[in-house]
Amino acid sequence: MSAAGSSNPEFVVARVRARRGQLYGDEEYRKLVRMTPAEIARFMEESSYETEVNALGSRHGGVDLIEYALNANLAKQFEGILDWSEGSLYDLIARYLRKFDAWNVKTVIRGVYTGASQEAIEVDLIRAGEFDDRRIRRLLEADSIEAVVEALEDTIYGEPLRAAYAEFEESDVLVPLENAVDRAFYERLLENLPGGEPIRQYEAFLKAEVDFRNATNALRLARSGAEIDPAEYFIEGGELFTRDTLARLARNVDELVEYIAESQYADELGPALRELEEVDSLIAFEHATDAALLAYGDRLGTIHPVSVTPVISYILAKERETENIRAIARGKEAGLSADEIESELVIT
């Protein structure tokens, strides 16, 4: 793995396209929602998850086996992409994969907050970012939120979490901490991007991701009724909101929904916003933003077929496959019907 030297997008994109063809489609998902967890694990064993299911099958079973196999496979897939990549392409991909460090930080914080066991927290970790095993172990051994913050002192999350910790102590809600992690990730992600038309398109994609994150946070705050200043949780880098606009709209759900519905994202998010009005739920909106990003990434991948965008498109699609299989397994364990489980899936 190297960030030095020339970039090699032709080679990496060719290998990523081959892996894209192995992802599950509608037919596989229709089969999975009608299986038991044990049957799902056997189905995975006969696909690209064979190595992970076989390696973990002696130690885990049922939904735990599925969870561990999914996360191990995801990490292996993304480590492989970094191993293939060189130069500026490596840098762009490595930056994006730090999203899993952010995921892991938030997962540990939530687990510690709720008193979950180390084992319960670890099953949800995705080791696909920069954090090494030593860092992950330190996070898992943290017995308080303050200890988690201390374990991240020398990372990009250290200073933002220190600043947010005081507010967490006052409010005893996780929003300040989680948003500090998101801000640190996205603001670093958008720093000092190289030039060129493919990178400008990629930057537009990243800005859309920031916009969707701000929109989701704003809707969550608006519906919470909590006495929280939305401007404090604004993530820089998007185009849909300013800090003041977000603060104003987050105090009125109807105005916020209308504002998003009239924005450049109206086509992608319109149906979800209508459902949000009807059923008073954020789940459909969050699923719509996920689907919109997947579709956006796919579209950019065809516009610039030899660039970082097809790679990022694959990363999103693979991540979504993992989330879909996890939702199916957990839904089956909870006794949900096939229709209820299918409503939790994001498929484009």
Salt bridges, closest charged atoms under 4 A:
GLU27 OE2 - LYS31 NZ 3.75
GLU52 OE2 - LYS76 NZ 2.84
GLU67 OE1 - ARG326 NE 2.72
GLU67 OE2 - ARG330 NE 2.62
ASP91 OD2 - ARG95 NE 3.26
GLU122 OE2 - ARG127 NH2 2.95
GLU122 OE2 - ARG137 NH2 3.61
ASP124 OD1 - ARG330 NH2 2.51
GLU130 OE1 - ARG98 NE 3.00
ASP133 OD1 - ARG127 NH1 3.10
GLU153 OE2 - ARG162 NH1 2.38
ASP154 OD1 - ARG135 NH1 2.72
GLU178 OE2 - ARG110 NE 2.50
ASP182 OD1 - LYS106 NZ 2.74
GLU191 OE1 - ARG188 NE 3.70
GLU197 OE1 - ARG200 NH2 3.00
GLU203 OE2 - LYS207 NZ 3.95
ASP229 OD1 - ARG251 NH2 3.96
GLU236 OE2 - ARG243 NH2 2.83
GLU239 OE2 - LYS207 NZ 3.62
GLU255 OE1 - ARG248 NH1 3.75
GLU268 OE2 - ARG299 NH2 3.95
ASP280 OD1 - ARG223 NH1 2.23
GLU286 OE2 - ARG220 NH2 2.58
ASP290 OD2 - ARG320 NH2 2.83
ASP298 OD1 - ARG20 NH2 2.87
GLU319 OE1 - LYS99 NZ 3.01
GLU321 OE1 - LYS318 NZ 3.03
GLU323 OE2 - ARG326 NH1 2.72
GLU342 OE2 - ARG34 NH1 3.50
